[in-house]
Amino acid sequence: MEITNIIWAEQVSAASALPDRRMKSRLSSIIADAIESPSASIPQATGGDAAQAKATYRFYANRRVNGSILNHGFGLETARRCIDQRCILVVHDTTTLNFTGLHSITELGPIDSGNLARGMHLHSAMGLTVQGNVIGILDQQCWARPQPKPKEKNESKEKESSKWIHGMESARSVLYEAAGELAVPRLIHLMDREGDAYEVMMTVEDSDDSAIIRSVQNRRTDDPLTKSHQAIRNQPVLVQASIEVKRKKDTPQRKALVEVRLMAVTLEPDLKKYPHAWPMRWNLVEVWEPTPPPGVEPLHWLLWTREIATTADDALEVVRKYTCRWPIEEMHLVLKSGCRVEDLRLETWDRLENAVRVNASVAARIVMLRDWSREYPQTLALQVLEKDEVDALVSHFGKGKAIAAADLTIRQAVLWIGRLGGHLNRKSDGMPGVRTMWRGLQALALLVAGFRAGLRVNQEMLE
């Protein structure tokens, strides 16, 4: 059963190893303010209350608050909600945050090829149900690259490959901590092409987890053709299928008719590069669009996996699970465009990192709310939203519809929140996306404030 945003904020605070109740209460308030007004600055999110805004800045600046404590608190709260799942997807991805204007933070590093823009890198491990619904953040890493020297360029890139291994190990660790004596869910790690590293695959196999990793390396195999990409293309077509292709900048969302191929491969490591490596048996699934629309790049995925894959249905299930990694990209979109994290103007690395971690988990929560309305549409809104939020929505949109606050479903509530964010709710529009959700939540905060003010006026008149 899902929990309201206020209860979620309180549970994160309770799971965080902060030194006293006052600081836990402050963290809970900061999280609640951020999710009610995701696009607002800190002064705006605290309702223009100078004392509350100052308290937020003091919290981020407190030496007893650090990224490790916040990371563990958010991760442990998410892990506790994962334990009732038999299997979860752990999606890993990296994004860059641009803080070029923050000249006071010397620890920021280059984030573009010309070394002109400065910022930090954020690598997340996010827990999802096997249906692809967001549960929350299990682990996050923040770092900045040093200003590169020509001979150190490759070394810096090599060091960053460890983020995938760290993310897997941290997700497992926090899940075992949350589980106690209970069984830990089976983990399937989802990674894009950047995660295609032999040491990452060895870590997956050594932990006895599973994974689906998009291939970029044309690896050596025991196949007579010796290279994996050529070997899979020479396999017969296992099945044809229609795949949903996510919208890109210049290409709308579409369906692609693809050919799916499958083979089991024994990978032969390069012992000069990986002297302690061993041969591994993985499955390789190819998704290839032979006839894309004119001017459109064909869909082509090569997916390494430890999932059972011997039939067409098995291969299609691997493909379906891989498509479940899109929510982490939506979380990054909400973090940047919705929470406007790159507009933060905090003066030190530690303060900035603390605020980034809070906003990233709030962004994941917004994507989760969207997912919840699609997967469990008849859930009562009061199980996810606060009572004042539900009352304000019913008062604003429910006139003449005889909808009681206690009966409002999360689907209808999200449609109304979407309306506040500019969603037209036409039959062809579907459910609101994350963009309209964060705009709608911002507008809902104002609606609730007006609703509460009206209640106070009515109460004063009665008295």
Buried (B, 14 or more C-beta within 10 A) or exposed (E): EBBBBBBBBBBBBBBBEBEEEEBBEBBBBBBBBBBBBBBBEBBBBBBEEEEBBEBBBEBBBBEEBEBEBBBBBBBBBBBBBBBEBEEBBBBBBBBBBBBEEBEEBEBBBBBEEEEEBBBBBBBBBBBBBBEBBBBBBBBBBBBBBEEBEEEEEEEEEEEBBBBBBBBBBBBBBBBEBBBEEEEBBEBBBBBBEBBBBBBBBBBBBEBEBBBBBBBBBEBBBEBEEEEBBEBBEEBEBBBEBEBEBEEEEEEEEBEBEBBBBBBEBEBBBEEEEEEEBEEBEBBBBBBBBEEBEEEBEEBEBBBBBBBEBEEBEBBBBBBBBBBBBBBBBBBBBBBBBBBBBBEBEBEBBBBBBBBBBBBBBBBBBBBBBBBBBBEBBEBBBBBBBBEBBBBBBBBBBBEEEEBEBEEBBBBBBBBBBBBBBEBEEEEEEEBBBBBBBBBBBBBBBEBBBEBEEEEEEEEEEEE
